[in-house]
Amino acid sequence: MESYFSNEIAVTAIIITWFIYRFGIWSKRISVLNSIQKELELHKDWVNPEYTTNVSYDPSWKDLGYVVFKISTVAIDNAITQGNDVLLNKDLLESLIGYRQRVVQFNQLIDEAINFQSNPELWDKPTKKLQNRMLELTCQVHWYGIGDSKQPLTHTYLKLTKQNLQKELDSKFIPLIWLITNINFFGIKKTRIWRYI
């Protein structure tokens, strides 16, 4: 009788410990998803508009002092680091990695434009050639940094990442199974087997 009672206590302790551990992971998951959502919401002002190469143009780009501000990926970097532990939709992790790479390229184009703006000759009676080069760099930030839906650039990856994030957020039943068992059925959702689960 005493042995049965101690086994029951041990099993109960293991179950309680498991749920405490899983709820800690769940809390981290919710935090990561909320952070991604907020960061993508901030980014949309920069990279949601489409800019088609040699077509899209804004007269303000001719202003030699025109600046496009860089964007950071703090939440996305964190999500990529913790992704395998907390993200169920592996497509979301892949699109986050792709999006982050496009943001780095976008920021590099901004750096190139800003570095050119530090040229003193640009501000003291600039030649037409210098003015055109500055305009070209500004256009490149928009055309080759952000792009449009036809190019695999920042704009396209923002849309893809938002779609995959929405799939992750819309899934209700699979995360609960994962919470309790640590088994991820998200990939099965795409197959015929899903009908039977």
N, C-alpha and C positions, 0 to 999 in steps of 0.2 A: 504493500500500500504506500509506504513511504517512498519507494523507488518510482512508482507511478506518478506520485505527486511532484517529485523533483524533475522527472522527465517533462511533465506538463509545464512546469515553470520554465524550464530550459527552452522548450518549443515556443512558449509565449514570449519569452525574452528575445528569441531570434526573430520572430514575426514583428515585434515592436521595433527592434533595431532596423530590420529591413524597411519598414514603412517610414521610419524617421530618415533613413538614408535616401529613399526614393523621393520623399517630399522635399528634401534638400535639392536634389537634382531637378525636380519639377519646378521649384522656385527659381533655380538658375535658368531653366528653359524659358519660363515666362519673362524673366528679366531680359534675356537675350532677344527674344522675339519682339518685345516692346521697344527695345533699343534700336533694332533694325528698322522697325516700322517708323519710328520718330526720325531717324537719320535719313531714310529714303524720302520722307515727307519734306525735310529741309532741302534735300538735293534737287527736288523736282523744279524749284524755281530756276536752277542753273541749267539742268540738262534735260528737262522734259520737253521744252520746245525743240522742234526739228529744224535742222539747218542743212539744206541740200547743197552739195558742192557746186560752186560756180552759179548757183541760182539764188539762194538766200543771201540777203544783204540788208544791212541797216545803215542809213546815212551817218549815224553816230559813230560808226567804226572809223570814220575818217578823222575823228578827233584824236590828235596825237597823244592826249592824256587818257584816252579810253582804257579802262582796266577791267579785266574779267578776274574775279576773285577765285582763288583755288578752293577746293572743297576737301574736307578731311573725311576719313573713314574709320573713326575710332570704334563705333559700334560694330561695323562690318568686320574690322580686324579681330575684334573680340569674338564675334560669331564664327569666323573662320577657325580661330584657335580652338574654340569649344564645340564646334559643329558636330563632330562625330558623337559627342556625348549627349547633346541636347536637341539636335535637329533630326526629325524623322524623315523628312523629304530630302533625299540626297541630291535631287535636282536643285533645291534651294542652295545647298552648299556649293555646288558647281557654279551656279549663276552668281553667287556672292563673290567667288574667286575671280570669275570673268569680269564682273562689274568693277571689282577693286583694281584689277589690272588696267581696265579702260580709264578709270579715274586717275591712276598714276600717269598714264599717257596724256590725258587732258591737262593735268597739272604741269607736266613737262613742257607742253606747248605754251602754257601761261608763263612759265619761268622764262622761256625763250623770248616771248614778247616783252615781258617786264625788263629783262636784261638789255634788250635793244633800246627800250625807253630811257635807260640810264646813259645813253650816248649823248654827250653835251651838244654835239653837232645837230642833233634832232631838235633842239630847243633854241638854237641861235641861228636864225635864217636857214632852215632846213632845205636841202635840195629836193627836187621832185622825186629823185631816186630814193632818198631816205624816207620821204613821206609814203611812197608806194611800198617800200619794204615794210614799214610799220603797218600799213593797211593789210598787206599780205599776211603778216604774222597774226594780226587780229582775226582775219578771215580763217586762217588755219585752226585757230583755237575753236572756232565754231564749226567749221566744215569737217575737220579731221579729228577734233577732240570730242565734240558732241555728236555731230552727224545727224542722220535721219534713220527712218525705219528700214531702209534698204541696206544699211551698212552695219557691220558688227562693232559699233562704237559705243560710247557711253550712253547715248539716248536709248539704243536698242537693249543694252544690258540692264538699264534701269527698268524698262518695261518688263523684261524677262524676269528679273529679280522680284519685282512687285507681284507678278503673276504666281511665281513659285512660293512666295511668302503667303499669298492669299490661300493657296492650296493647303499650306501647312496650318494656317489659322482656321480654315473651314473644316478641317478634319476634327471630329469630336470623339468618336468611338475609339479609333486607333490610339490616340495619345493616352486614353484611360487604360487600355490594355498594356501599353508600354509602361505606364506609371506603376502598375501592379506587378508586371512580370519581367520587365526590361526586354521584352521581345518586340521588335519593330516589324509590323505588318504593312507599313506604308508602301513598300515596293510591290506587294501582292495586289494592292488596289488596282493596278493597271492590268491585271490578268483575269482570266475567267474564274479562277479559284475564288476570287473575292465575293462572288455571288453566294458562296456557301458559308462564308464567315459572318 
